[in-house]
Structures are given as structure tokens and as C-alpha cells.
Amino acid sequence: MALPFFLTPRLTVANHAVNGRSSRSFVEEGRLDAIAGVLRADDVLLVQFGHNDAKDDERHTDPWTSYPDYLRRYVRTAREHGARPVLLTSVERRRFDAHGTAVPTHGEYPAAVRALAAEEKVPLVDVQAASLARWQELGPEGTEELFLWLEPGEAPGHPDGVRDNTHFRPAGAIEVARTVARGLRELDALAPFDVRRLEDPVPPEWITWPAAD
């Protein structure tokens, strides 16, 4: 949702992400087929999974077998349509040890994406490494304002408050989108003039949601 803030208006971001999907369930629900139907030559297809691939249910994939196998389908789909695939490792959750050190939470999944990117010669934005470093820089308290940490009564959807170390508030979404945009520029996946505001503040109020029916 926040990525367009860091790209020039000539680029259109089509957000096909859906909550709770793994690389496997996204394919099984026909969502990759839907993307294939609208992909055009020179489009850039950003592919990022992992959080739900690790779940012990029907969404699960193994990091060294079925996970890269499914990711190859995204890469192949992009290339078949003349689009450019870019793989992204999973953004890190907010987890710190007793000494205040940011701790990785995704097991072997990020390493599997890095290996696949090298094998398939696909550009990689290592969001996991970049976000882990950023959470370490901000520390346990500084990261609270990025994640869904709410006091009782602060938001209607969470009247009792919440301590969610996976999902983001608008400020966190902006932080992650900035990381992705910076990675795309470093990869030359986009023209330099197509990336903007990397060092500028972006107000959380810029993120809006459609009105409920």
C-alpha cells in the first residue's frame, strides 16, 4: 500500500497481495493465474512469501523443496510474459532477545530465496536482512510504533488493545516500502528517476483504506 509513495506517478502499482496466503495457497486459489492474465512485457513482478509458508497447515511448504518449487512458478510466469521477476525475502517480525538484540524469525526460508535467486539469476531484494538491521537500529521501544501495538481504546478494531509483532501500523508499512524501493533502485530494477522520497518523511496519514460497505 505504501510503495507508490516512493515511486514516480508514471508507474502503476497493482497490489495483488492477500492476507494469510503462502506461495502455495496463492497458486492453488488461482491468484497467480489472475496475475498472468494482466502481465505485460517490461512489467516488474515482485514476489515475496514466507510468513505463511512456515505454518503447519495446508499452506505449508518446505523451505528447500516445495517453497522454491512454487516460487519458480512465479518466476516462470513473469518471464513467459516478458515481465521481470524480482524475489524478496520476508520482512522480519519484531522479536528481541533479553539483551535487546533483534532476532531472526523465519528459519531457512530467507536463505532458500537467496539460493533460488542465485540459481535462477533473478534480482533479489533482501528485505529480511535489511529489516532485521533496521529493527536493531530502532531497538525494542523504537519498533513498537511500527508494529500493531495498541493500547486499550486506541483503535475501534482492537478495543482491548493488542501486541502484534508481525503486522504493521501505517508507519511500519511505510518503513518497509522504503526498504523495498531502495532495494529496487540498487538493483537497477527501476530507472533511478522512478524512485523518490527515499530520505524524505512520509506521513502515515497518506495511507488510506476504502470505505466499508
C-alpha positions as a Markdown table, in Angstrom:
| # | Residue | x | y | z |
|---|---|---|---|---|
| 1 | Met | 0.0 | 0.0 | 0.0 |
| 2 | Ala | 2.9 | 2.4 | 0.7 |
| 3 | Leu | 5.1 | 1.5 | -2.2 |
| 4 | Pro | 3.6 | 4.1 | -4.6 |
| 5 | Phe | 4.8 | 6.9 | -2.2 |
| 6 | Phe | 8.3 | 6.1 | -3.3 |
| 7 | Leu | 7.8 | 5.7 | -7.0 |
| 8 | Thr | 7.0 | 8.3 | -9.6 |
| 9 | Pro | 3.4 | 8.7 | -10.7 |
| 10 | Arg | 4.2 | 7.3 | -14.2 |
| 11 | Leu | 4.4 | 3.8 | -12.6 |
| 12 | Thr | 1.3 | 1.9 | -11.5 |
| 13 | Val | 1.5 | -0.5 | -8.6 |
| 14 | Ala | -1.0 | -3.3 | -8.8 |
| 15 | Asn | -1.2 | -4.8 | -5.3 |
| 16 | His | -2.3 | -8.5 | -5.6 |
| 17 | Ala | -1.3 | -9.4 | -2.1 |
| 18 | Val | -3.9 | -11.1 | 0.1 |
| 19 | Asn | -3.7 | -11.8 | 3.8 |
| 20 | Gly | -2.8 | -15.2 | 5.0 |
| 21 | Arg | -1.6 | -16.7 | 1.7 |
| 22 | Ser | 1.5 | -18.8 | 1.2 |
| 23 | Ser | 3.4 | -19.3 | -2.1 |
| 24 | Arg | 1.4 | -22.5 | -2.3 |
| 25 | Ser | -2.2 | -21.3 | -1.4 |
| 26 | Phe | -1.8 | -18.2 | -3.6 |
| 27 | Val | -1.2 | -20.5 | -6.6 |
| 28 | Glu | -3.9 | -23.0 | -5.6 |
| 29 | Glu | -6.5 | -20.3 | -5.4 |
| 30 | Gly | -5.8 | -19.2 | -9.0 |
| 31 | Arg | -4.3 | -15.9 | -8.0 |
| 32 | Leu | -1.1 | -16.4 | -9.9 |
| 33 | Asp | -3.2 | -17.2 | -13.0 |
| 34 | Ala | -5.1 | -13.9 | -12.5 |
| 35 | Ile | -1.7 | -12.0 | -12.4 |
| 36 | Ala | -0.6 | -13.9 | -15.6 |
| 37 | Gly | -3.8 | -12.6 | -17.3 |
| 38 | Val | -2.7 | -8.9 | -16.8 |
| 39 | Leu | 1.1 | -9.1 | -17.0 |
| 40 | Arg | 2.7 | -7.2 | -19.8 |
| 41 | Ala | 6.2 | -7.0 | -21.3 |
| 42 | Asp | 8.5 | -5.0 | -19.1 |
| 43 | Asp | 6.3 | -5.2 | -16.0 |
| 44 | Val | 8.1 | -5.9 | -12.8 |
| 45 | Leu | 6.7 | -8.7 | -10.7 |
| 46 | Leu | 7.6 | -8.5 | -7.1 |
| 47 | Val | 7.4 | -11.9 | -5.3 |
| 48 | Gln | 7.5 | -12.2 | -1.5 |
| 49 | Phe | 6.2 | -15.0 | 0.6 |
| 50 | Gly | 7.4 | -17.0 | 3.7 |
| 51 | His | 5.4 | -16.0 | 6.7 |
| 52 | Asn | 2.5 | -18.4 | 5.9 |
| 53 | Asp | 4.6 | -21.0 | 4.2 |
| 54 | Ala | 6.0 | -21.8 | 7.6 |
| 55 | Lys | 2.5 | -22.5 | 9.1 |
| 56 | Asp | 1.8 | -26.1 | 10.0 |
| 57 | Asp | -1.4 | -26.4 | 7.9 |
| 58 | Glu | -2.5 | -26.8 | 4.3 |
| 59 | Arg | -0.5 | -23.6 | 3.4 |
| 60 | His | 2.8 | -25.2 | 4.4 |
| 61 | Thr | 5.8 | -25.5 | 2.1 |
| 62 | Asp | 9.2 | -26.9 | 2.8 |
| 63 | Pro | 11.9 | -24.2 | 2.6 |
| 64 | Trp | 14.3 | -26.3 | 0.4 |
| 65 | Thr | 11.8 | -28.3 | -1.8 |
| 66 | Ser | 8.3 | -27.2 | -2.3 |
| 67 | Tyr | 8.9 | -23.5 | -1.4 |
| 68 | Pro | 11.4 | -22.8 | -4.1 |
| 69 | Asp | 9.4 | -25.0 | -6.5 |
| 70 | Tyr | 6.4 | -22.7 | -6.0 |
| 71 | Leu | 8.5 | -19.6 | -6.3 |
| 72 | Arg | 9.9 | -20.9 | -9.6 |
| 73 | Arg | 6.3 | -20.8 | -10.9 |
| 74 | Tyr | 6.1 | -17.1 | -10.3 |
| 75 | Val | 9.5 | -16.5 | -11.9 |
| 76 | Arg | 8.5 | -18.6 | -14.9 |
| 77 | Thr | 5.1 | -16.8 | -15.3 |
| 78 | Ala | 6.8 | -13.4 | -15.3 |
| 79 | Arg | 9.4 | -14.5 | -17.9 |
| 80 | Glu | 6.8 | -16.1 | -20.1 |
| 81 | His | 5.0 | -12.8 | -20.4 |
| 82 | Gly | 8.2 | -10.7 | -20.9 |
| 83 | Ala | 8.0 | -9.3 | -17.4 |
| 84 | Arg | 10.9 | -9.0 | -15.0 |
| 85 | Pro | 10.6 | -11.1 | -11.8 |
| 86 | Val | 12.2 | -9.8 | -8.6 |
| 87 | Leu | 12.4 | -12.0 | -5.5 |
| 88 | Leu | 12.1 | -10.6 | -2.0 |
| 89 | Thr | 12.9 | -12.2 | 1.3 |
| 90 | Ser | 10.3 | -12.0 | 4.1 |
| 91 | Val | 10.2 | -8.9 | 6.2 |
| 92 | Glu | 11.2 | -9.6 | 9.8 |
| 93 | Arg | 8.9 | -9.8 | 12.7 |
| 94 | Arg | 9.6 | -7.8 | 15.8 |
| 95 | Arg | 11.5 | -10.1 | 18.2 |
| 96 | Phe | 14.3 | -9.2 | 20.6 |
| 97 | Asp | 16.3 | -11.3 | 23.0 |
| 98 | Ala | 16.9 | -10.4 | 26.6 |
| 99 | His | 19.9 | -8.3 | 25.6 |
| 100 | Gly | 17.8 | -6.2 | 23.1 |
| 101 | Thr | 19.2 | -7.9 | 20.0 |
| 102 | Ala | 16.9 | -8.3 | 17.1 |
| 103 | Val | 16.4 | -12.0 | 16.4 |
| 104 | Pro | 15.6 | -13.6 | 13.0 |
| 105 | Thr | 12.2 | -15.4 | 13.0 |
| 106 | His | 11.9 | -17.0 | 9.5 |
| 107 | Gly | 14.2 | -20.0 | 9.8 |
| 108 | Glu | 15.5 | -21.3 | 6.5 |
| 109 | Tyr | 13.0 | -19.5 | 4.2 |
| 110 | Pro | 15.1 | -16.4 | 3.5 |
| 111 | Ala | 18.2 | -18.5 | 2.7 |
| 112 | Ala | 16.1 | -20.6 | 0.3 |
| 113 | Val | 15.0 | -17.4 | -1.5 |
| 114 | Arg | 18.6 | -16.2 | -1.7 |
| 115 | Ala | 19.7 | -19.5 | -3.1 |
| 116 | Leu | 16.9 | -19.6 | -5.7 |
| 117 | Ala | 17.6 | -16.0 | -6.8 |
| 118 | Ala | 21.3 | -17.0 | -7.5 |
| 119 | Glu | 20.3 | -20.3 | -9.2 |
| 120 | Glu | 17.7 | -18.6 | -11.5 |
| 121 | Lys | 19.6 | -15.4 | -11.9 |
| 122 | Val | 16.7 | -13.4 | -10.6 |
| 123 | Pro | 17.3 | -10.0 | -8.9 |
| 124 | Leu | 16.9 | -10.1 | -5.1 |
| 125 | Val | 15.8 | -7.5 | -2.6 |
| 126 | Asp | 16.9 | -8.9 | 0.8 |
| 127 | Val | 14.1 | -7.4 | 2.9 |
| 128 | Gln | 14.8 | -9.8 | 5.7 |
| 129 | Ala | 18.4 | -8.7 | 6.3 |
| 130 | Ala | 17.5 | -5.0 | 5.8 |
| 131 | Ser | 14.5 | -5.1 | 8.1 |
| 132 | Leu | 16.4 | -7.0 | 10.8 |
| 133 | Ala | 19.2 | -4.4 | 10.7 |
| 134 | Arg | 16.6 | -1.6 | 10.9 |
| 135 | Trp | 14.8 | -3.2 | 13.9 |
| 136 | Gln | 18.2 | -3.5 | 15.6 |
| 137 | Glu | 18.9 | 0.2 | 15.0 |
| 138 | Leu | 15.5 | 1.3 | 16.4 |
| 139 | Gly | 15.5 | -1.1 | 19.3 |
| 140 | Pro | 12.7 | -2.7 | 21.2 |
| 141 | Glu | 11.0 | 0.5 | 22.1 |
| 142 | Gly | 11.5 | 2.3 | 18.8 |
| 143 | Thr | 9.9 | -0.6 | 16.9 |
| 144 | Glu | 6.7 | -0.5 | 18.8 |
| 145 | Glu | 5.4 | 2.4 | 16.9 |
| 146 | Leu | 5.9 | 0.5 | 13.6 |
| 147 | Phe | 4.1 | -2.7 | 14.6 |
| 148 | Leu | 0.5 | -3.2 | 15.7 |
| 149 | Trp | 1.0 | -2.3 | 19.3 |
| 150 | Leu | -2.1 | -0.5 | 20.5 |
| 151 | Glu | -3.4 | 0.5 | 24.0 |
| 152 | Pro | -7.0 | -0.4 | 25.0 |
| 153 | Gly | -9.4 | 2.1 | 23.4 |
| 154 | Glu | -6.8 | 3.4 | 20.9 |
| 155 | Ala | -8.5 | 1.8 | 17.9 |
| 156 | Pro | -12.1 | 0.6 | 17.4 |
| 157 | Gly | -10.9 | -2.7 | 15.9 |
| 158 | His | -8.9 | -3.6 | 19.0 |
| 159 | Pro | -10.9 | -2.3 | 22.0 |
| 160 | Asp | -8.8 | -4.3 | 24.4 |
| 161 | Gly | -5.5 | -3.3 | 22.8 |
| 162 | Val | -3.1 | -5.6 | 21.0 |
| 163 | Arg | 0.5 | -6.6 | 21.0 |
| 164 | Asp | 1.1 | -7.8 | 17.4 |
| 165 | Asn | 4.8 | -8.3 | 16.4 |
| 166 | Thr | 4.0 | -9.4 | 12.8 |
| 167 | His | 1.6 | -6.9 | 11.3 |
| 168 | Phe | 2.4 | -3.2 | 10.8 |
| 169 | Arg | 0.8 | 0.1 | 11.5 |
| 170 | Pro | 1.0 | 2.7 | 8.7 |
| 171 | Ala | 4.3 | 3.9 | 9.9 |
| 172 | Gly | 5.7 | 0.4 | 9.7 |
| 173 | Ala | 4.3 | -0.2 | 6.2 |
| 174 | Ile | 6.0 | 3.0 | 5.0 |
| 175 | Glu | 9.3 | 1.9 | 6.6 |
| 176 | Val | 9.1 | -1.5 | 4.7 |
| 177 | Ala | 8.1 | 0.1 | 1.4 |
| 178 | Arg | 11.0 | 2.5 | 1.7 |
| 179 | Thr | 13.3 | -0.5 | 2.1 |
| 180 | Val | 11.8 | -2.2 | -1.0 |
| 181 | Ala | 12.1 | 1.0 | -3.1 |
| 182 | Arg | 15.7 | 1.4 | -2.0 |
| 183 | Gly | 16.5 | -2.2 | -2.9 |
| 184 | Leu | 14.8 | -1.8 | -6.4 |
| 185 | Arg | 16.9 | 1.3 | -7.1 |
| 186 | Glu | 20.1 | -0.5 | -6.0 |
| 187 | Leu | 19.3 | -3.4 | -8.3 |
| 188 | Asp | 18.6 | -1.1 | -11.2 |
| 189 | Ala | 15.3 | -2.9 | -11.5 |
| 190 | Leu | 13.8 | 0.6 | -12.0 |
| 191 | Ala | 15.2 | 3.7 | -13.6 |
| 192 | Pro | 16.8 | 6.0 | -11.0 |
| 193 | Phe | 14.4 | 8.8 | -11.7 |
| 194 | Asp | 11.5 | 6.4 | -11.0 |
| 195 | Val | 12.4 | 6.2 | -7.3 |
| 196 | Arg | 11.8 | 9.1 | -5.0 |
| 197 | Arg | 11.5 | 10.3 | -1.3 |
| 198 | Leu | 13.9 | 7.7 | 0.0 |
| 199 | Glu | 15.3 | 10.2 | 2.5 |
| 200 | Asp | 12.1 | 12.2 | 3.0 |
| 201 | Pro | 9.5 | 11.8 | 5.7 |
| 202 | Val | 6.2 | 10.2 | 4.6 |
| 203 | Pro | 3.2 | 10.9 | 6.9 |
| 204 | Pro | 1.3 | 7.8 | 8.0 |
| 205 | Glu | -1.9 | 9.7 | 7.2 |
| 206 | Trp | -1.1 | 9.2 | 3.5 |
| 207 | Ile | -2.2 | 5.5 | 3.8 |
| 208 | Thr | -6.0 | 5.3 | 3.5 |
| 209 | Trp | -8.4 | 2.4 | 3.3 |
| 210 | Pro | -11.6 | 2.2 | 1.2 |
| 211 | Ala | -14.8 | 3.0 | 3.0 |
| 212 | Ala | -16.5 | -0.1 | 4.3 |
| 213 | Asp | -19.7 | -1.2 | 2.5 |
